[in-house]
Each structure stands twice: as C-alpha cells, then as structure tokens.
Amino acid sequence: MRIVALSDTHNRHRGVLVPHGDIVIFAGDACVNGTPEEMLAFVQWFSALPHKHRIFIGGNHDGIIANADWREDAIGSMLRWSARGGGTLYLEGETAGITANGMDLRIHGAPWLPRPDDWTPGEPMRPGKRSSAFGVRESLIGQFWDTIPEGLDILVTHVPAYGMLDEIEETPMSAALRIGCTALASKLARMHHPPKAHIFGHVHDPGGCSAITPTGMHAYNVAICDANYAPTRQPQVIDL
C-alpha cells in the first residue's frame, strides 16, 4: 500500500509533481484566501489525479470548503467516492474505511485549529488575512479531538500536535516558537490504540520532515510551501 501525502500548496498545486500511489491525502490549505474560485481550481486538479483514492481535508485558508451548501452545489459532482471503487472524498471530523491494494484502512480527517478564547469566530488572526476557517476556541477544541476514534490506521489533521514537527524557526525578528495544538497532543497521549500514522501540515518550516513519537506513531509534516509560501518541498511517500 503506497500513500502519497501533501498539504499547504496555497494555490501552487499545479507545480507539484505528485508520485504514483494507491491513496493521495491532502491535509489542508489548498488556498490562500479561501475563495470559491481557489477551491474549485484545487478540487478540479485533485480529482484528476490518477490515484484510486483521493482524500482531503480543509485548513485555515480554505474557508469556502466549510460551507456544505457550496460543496454540494459547486463541487458535489466531483466528490464521488466508495470504499472499494475509490474517487474523491472530503472529510470533516469523519472516519472512512478504505480498501486499496488488498488492504483495509481506517482514516479519520479533522481540519480544526485552536484559537484564543477571546477570538471571535470568523475573524482573521491577522489584519487583511482571511485565514480563520475551522477555528475553535482553545477551551472547546478538546471536545472536537475527543471524537477521534481508537485504532486508526491514519489520522489526518491540518494542525500538528504540540511538540511534534510544529516549530517555527528562529528569525532576526523572533525566537523559535512551537504552535502545535496542546489539546491534540493530550488526546493522542491518552489513546489506548493511537493511530499508526499522523499526517498534518500548517507549520511550514518543518515541512517534508517525519518523526516517530514515544508511542510509536509515525508523524509526517507534509507542507509543500516553505515559510515564504514557495513550493520548495515534495510530497511524502508512505509505504504500509
């Protein structure tokens, strides 16, 4: 079973060479501003990839995909999928059972990101930036992560867990900073049967890197764009 994983292309997807595989997984931030035009262009490209199963979630730059009515009206015809037949599947806090290359997998996709408790839903984190999609107040986000089931083969989130490939590198203007989600890290640490693999993006600096957690889970930061939003990384290939 070969899985190809990527995220954070920010409208630069057509310049990415996607390797062959049984499943391709996109972990959010296809867009910059989250407009219908941006997302439609991405889904058209993603749905045309030759992989049997094409699975994606949203990210904080992908606002329009959170609108269920828009999804049905604008891209519903492209979101056709079955466990054995394949196709293009969008996950938003959902688990899918997949059959590919003689193997059965359980994949859960969740796009949520923590925001400060004084944040107003819908407001951007930075002036002039529409990047607040899927934000959840920090005091509440644990409830969202609690829906992640035990015994998954693959967990796909947009944000990393705190402490795992989540560090923004030091610059002349600021110190290095970890921005992963502490509530997600807590959830994963409490699981009796954590996912075999965790695929995520959001933090661009460690994009293209992988690591193994103390519980033996394989973690993959699959961000394609670097901190300057240049598509300098390649998708990661995961063989199961």
C-alpha positions as CSV (number, residue, x, y, z in Angstrom):
1,M,0.0,0.0,0.0
2,R,1.5,3.3,-1.1
3,I,0.2,6.6,0.3
4,V,1.2,10.0,-1.1
5,A,0.7,12.9,1.3
6,L,0.9,16.7,0.9
7,S,-0.6,19.9,2.2
8,D,-0.2,23.7,2.2
9,T,0.1,24.2,-1.5
10,H,-1.6,27.6,-1.3
11,N,-2.7,27.8,-4.9
12,R,0.6,26.4,-6.2
13,H,-0.7,22.8,-6.6
14,R,-0.2,22.6,-10.4
15,G,3.6,23.0,-9.9
16,V,3.8,19.9,-7.6
17,L,4.8,16.6,-9.0
18,V,2.7,14.0,-7.2
19,P,4.2,10.5,-7.2
20,H,2.2,7.4,-8.0
21,G,0.4,5.7,-5.2
22,D,-2.8,3.9,-4.1
23,I,-4.0,6.8,-2.0
24,V,-3.3,10.5,-2.1
25,I,-4.0,12.5,1.0
26,F,-4.1,16.3,1.2
27,A,-4.0,17.8,4.8
28,G,-5.4,21.3,4.1
29,D,-4.6,24.8,3.0
30,A,-5.1,24.4,-0.7
31,C,-6.0,28.1,-0.9
32,V,-4.7,31.5,0.2
33,N,-7.9,33.4,0.7
34,G,-10.4,30.5,0.7
35,T,-12.5,31.8,-2.2
36,P,-14.8,29.7,-4.3
37,E,-12.5,30.1,-7.4
38,E,-9.4,29.0,-5.5
39,M,-11.1,25.9,-4.0
40,L,-12.8,24.9,-7.3
41,A,-9.4,25.1,-9.1
42,F,-7.8,22.9,-6.4
43,V,-10.6,20.3,-6.4
44,Q,-10.6,20.1,-10.2
45,W,-6.8,19.4,-10.1
46,F,-7.0,17.0,-7.2
47,S,-9.9,15.0,-8.6
48,A,-7.9,14.5,-11.8
49,L,-5.0,12.8,-10.1
50,P,-4.7,9.1,-11.1
51,H,-4.7,7.7,-7.6
52,K,-7.6,5.3,-6.8
53,H,-8.5,7.1,-3.5
54,R,-8.1,10.9,-3.2
55,I,-8.8,12.2,0.3
56,F,-8.6,15.8,1.5
57,I,-9.5,18.0,4.5
58,G,-9.7,21.7,4.9
59,G,-7.3,24.1,6.5
60,N,-7.4,27.6,8.0
61,H,-7.0,29.2,4.5
62,D,-9.8,27.1,3.0
63,G,-12.9,28.9,4.2
64,I,-15.3,28.1,1.4
65,I,-15.0,24.3,1.8
66,A,-16.6,24.6,5.3
67,N,-19.9,25.7,3.6
68,A,-21.8,22.5,3.0
69,D,-24.2,24.1,0.6
70,W,-21.4,25.4,-1.6
71,R,-19.7,22.0,-1.6
72,E,-22.9,20.4,-2.9
73,D,-23.7,23.0,-5.5
74,A,-20.2,23.8,-6.8
75,I,-18.1,20.6,-6.4
76,G,-20.6,17.9,-5.4
77,S,-20.2,16.2,-8.8
78,M,-16.5,15.7,-8.2
79,L,-17.0,14.4,-4.6
80,R,-17.9,10.9,-5.6
81,W,-16.3,8.0,-3.6
82,S,-16.8,4.5,-2.4
83,A,-14.6,2.3,-0.1
84,R,-13.8,-0.1,-2.9
85,G,-14.3,1.9,-6.0
86,G,-12.4,4.9,-4.9
87,G,-12.9,8.5,-6.0
88,T,-12.5,11.9,-4.3
89,L,-13.5,12.2,-0.6
90,Y,-13.7,15.2,1.7
91,L,-13.5,14.5,5.4
92,E,-14.6,16.9,8.2
93,G,-14.5,15.2,11.5
94,E,-15.3,11.9,9.9
95,T,-13.8,8.4,9.6
96,A,-13.7,6.4,6.3
97,G,-13.0,2.8,5.7
98,I,-10.9,2.3,2.6
99,T,-10.0,-0.8,0.6
100,A,-7.0,-0.5,-1.7
101,N,-4.3,-2.9,-3.0
102,G,-5.8,-5.7,-0.9
103,M,-5.7,-3.8,2.4
104,D,-8.4,-2.3,4.5
105,L,-7.6,1.0,6.3
106,R,-9.4,3.4,8.6
107,I,-8.7,7.1,8.0
108,H,-10.0,10.0,10.1
109,G,-9.8,13.6,8.8
110,A,-10.3,16.7,11.0
111,P,-9.5,20.3,10.0
112,W,-9.9,22.1,13.4
113,L,-7.4,24.6,14.7
114,P,-7.1,26.2,18.2
115,R,-7.8,29.9,18.6
116,P,-7.6,32.0,21.8
117,D,-10.7,32.1,23.9
118,D,-11.2,35.8,23.3
119,W,-11.2,35.2,19.5
120,T,-14.4,36.0,17.6
121,P,-15.3,33.2,15.2
122,G,-15.0,34.3,11.6
123,E,-12.4,37.0,12.4
124,P,-8.9,36.5,10.8
125,M,-5.9,36.2,13.1
126,R,-4.0,38.9,11.2
127,P,-5.5,42.0,9.6
128,G,-6.3,41.6,5.9
129,K,-5.9,37.8,6.0
130,R,-8.9,35.5,5.6
131,S,-7.3,32.6,7.4
132,S,-9.7,31.7,10.3
133,A,-11.5,28.7,8.8
134,F,-12.1,25.8,11.2
135,G,-11.0,27.8,14.2
136,V,-12.2,26.5,17.6
137,R,-11.6,28.3,20.9
138,E,-8.9,26.6,22.9
139,S,-11.2,25.8,25.8
140,L,-13.5,23.9,23.5
141,I,-11.2,22.2,20.9
142,G,-10.6,19.2,23.1
143,Q,-14.2,18.2,22.6
144,F,-13.5,18.0,18.8
145,W,-10.4,15.9,19.2
146,D,-12.3,13.5,21.6
147,T,-14.2,12.3,18.5
148,I,-11.0,10.8,17.1
149,P,-11.6,7.0,17.3
150,E,-9.2,4.4,18.7
151,G,-7.3,2.1,16.4
152,L,-7.0,4.2,13.3
153,D,-4.5,3.5,10.6
154,I,-4.2,7.1,9.6
155,L,-5.2,10.4,11.3
156,V,-5.2,13.4,9.1
157,T,-5.4,16.9,10.7
158,H,-4.3,20.3,9.5
159,V,-2.6,21.3,12.7
160,P,0.2,19.3,14.3
161,A,0.1,18.2,17.9
162,Y,2.2,20.4,20.2
163,G,5.8,19.3,20.3
164,M,5.9,17.3,17.1
165,L,7.2,18.9,14.0
166,D,5.4,22.2,14.9
167,E,8.3,24.6,15.4
168,I,8.6,28.0,13.6
169,E,12.3,28.6,13.1
170,E,14.1,31.4,14.8
171,T,14.4,34.7,12.7
172,P,16.1,38.0,13.4
173,M,12.7,39.3,14.5
174,S,11.6,36.4,16.7
175,A,12.6,33.4,18.7
176,A,11.7,29.8,17.6
177,L,8.2,29.0,18.6
178,R,6.1,25.8,18.8
179,I,2.5,26.3,17.6
180,G,1.0,22.8,17.6
181,C,-2.2,22.1,19.5
182,T,-1.7,21.0,23.1
183,A,-5.2,19.5,23.3
184,L,-4.5,17.3,20.3
185,A,-1.2,16.2,21.9
186,S,-3.1,15.4,25.1
187,K,-5.7,13.4,23.2
188,L,-3.1,11.3,21.3
189,A,-1.2,10.6,24.6
190,R,-4.3,9.3,26.3
191,M,-5.3,6.9,23.5
192,H,-5.0,3.2,24.2
193,H,-4.6,2.5,20.5
194,P,-3.2,5.6,18.8
195,P,-3.1,6.0,15.0
196,K,-0.3,4.2,13.2
197,A,0.4,7.4,11.3
198,H,-0.5,11.1,11.8
199,I,-0.4,13.3,8.7
200,F,-0.6,17.1,9.0
201,G,0.8,20.4,7.8
202,H,0.0,24.0,8.8
203,V,3.5,24.8,10.2
204,H,5.6,25.4,7.1
205,D,9.1,25.3,8.5
206,P,9.3,21.6,9.3
207,G,7.5,20.6,6.0
208,G,8.9,17.5,4.4
209,C,10.0,16.0,7.8
210,S,8.9,12.9,9.7
211,A,9.4,11.5,13.1
212,I,8.3,8.7,15.5
213,T,6.5,9.6,18.7
214,P,7.2,7.9,22.0
215,T,4.1,5.8,21.5
216,G,5.5,4.5,18.1
217,M,3.2,6.6,16.0
218,H,4.8,7.9,12.8
219,A,4.2,11.7,12.3
220,Y,4.5,13.4,9.0
221,N,4.6,17.2,8.3
222,V,3.7,17.3,4.6
223,A,3.6,21.0,4.0
224,I,4.8,21.8,0.4
225,C,5.3,25.6,0.8
226,D,8.1,27.0,2.9
227,A,7.8,30.0,5.3
228,N,7.8,32.3,2.2
229,Y,5.0,30.4,0.6
230,A,7.3,29.0,-2.1
231,P,6.5,25.4,-3.1
232,T,10.0,24.0,-2.3
233,R,9.1,20.6,-0.9
234,Q,7.9,17.4,-2.4
235,P,5.0,15.1,-1.3
236,Q,5.9,12.4,1.1
237,V,5.6,8.8,0.2
238,I,4.5,6.4,2.9
239,D,4.5,2.6,2.3
240,L,2.3,0.5,4.6
